[in-house]
Amino acid sequence: MNDIIVFALTSSVELADEICSTLGIDRGQIAVKHFADGEIIIEPLESVRGKHVFLIQSTSRPVSENYMEVLIALDACKRASCDQITVVMPYYGYARQDRKARARQPITAKLMADLLQTAGATRVITLDLHAPQIQGFFNIPTDDLTAVSMLGQYFRTKQFENDIVVVSPDHGGATRARRLSDTLPNSTIAIIDKRRTKPNVAEALNLIGDVDGKTAIIVDDIIDTGGTIMGGVKMLYEKGAKEVYCACSHG
């Protein structure tokens, strides 16, 4: 363990402490400071020369500021002659901007991948990407872990009396729903057909599948405003669901 060092940036100190406790090592000391005008300066407070550095930072709100911390920390470690840098980013911000849904839209998920690589990342570990294809935006190894098995473990302890149906809130999440269904005995899946009229606004249109008399579990990767989920919950009760549970990786 002498050749690795784990640094926590602003958003993920508790997670880094848990990781270090599991590994039986001390968390690396790094200074994250802000100038009066908002500029960020980051400086490792111990040598990283020849070491494998792990930067722990989830890019949850404020997304852009947390990304800048990662990029500046990458540059600092690279210039301090570390051997490798693995970015552990449980929530990969801007992942929803993974394609041009309309003319003149950016593909910001690709831009973020380019920035991380240019800044010096040699590997990225993330959790439940909005679309697994985002791994293809990188030219470095990328690990897309999943929380589905943990969610399945939780719901198995509930020992539901009714039949279970795992519901995807949109077509894109059908694979995730299938994976969760595979961890729950005798469960089926259903899909909510929705239309997104503008960012953070979605309209549930129809339901593909049967929830009548069943316990429904809506599983999603991201819940931002909760509008999509609430619309889905309302629809499931209207279609006869006895109970509705919600689960997500990134709340």
Salt bridges, closest charged atoms under 4 A:
ASP17 OD1 - ARG27 NE 2.58
GLU69 OE2 - HIS34 NE2 4.00
ASP75 OD2 - ARG79 NE 2.63
ASP98 OD1 - ARG99 NH1 3.09
ASP114 OD1 - LYS110 NZ 2.97
ASP143 OD2 - ARG123 NE 2.76
ASP170 OD2 - LYS194 NZ 3.45
ASP193 OD1 - HIS171 NE2 3.08
GLU203 OE1 - ARG195 NH2 2.88
ASP221 OD2 - HIS130 ND1 2.68
ASP221 OD2 - ARG176 NH2 4.00
ASP224 OD2 - ARG96 NH1 3.08
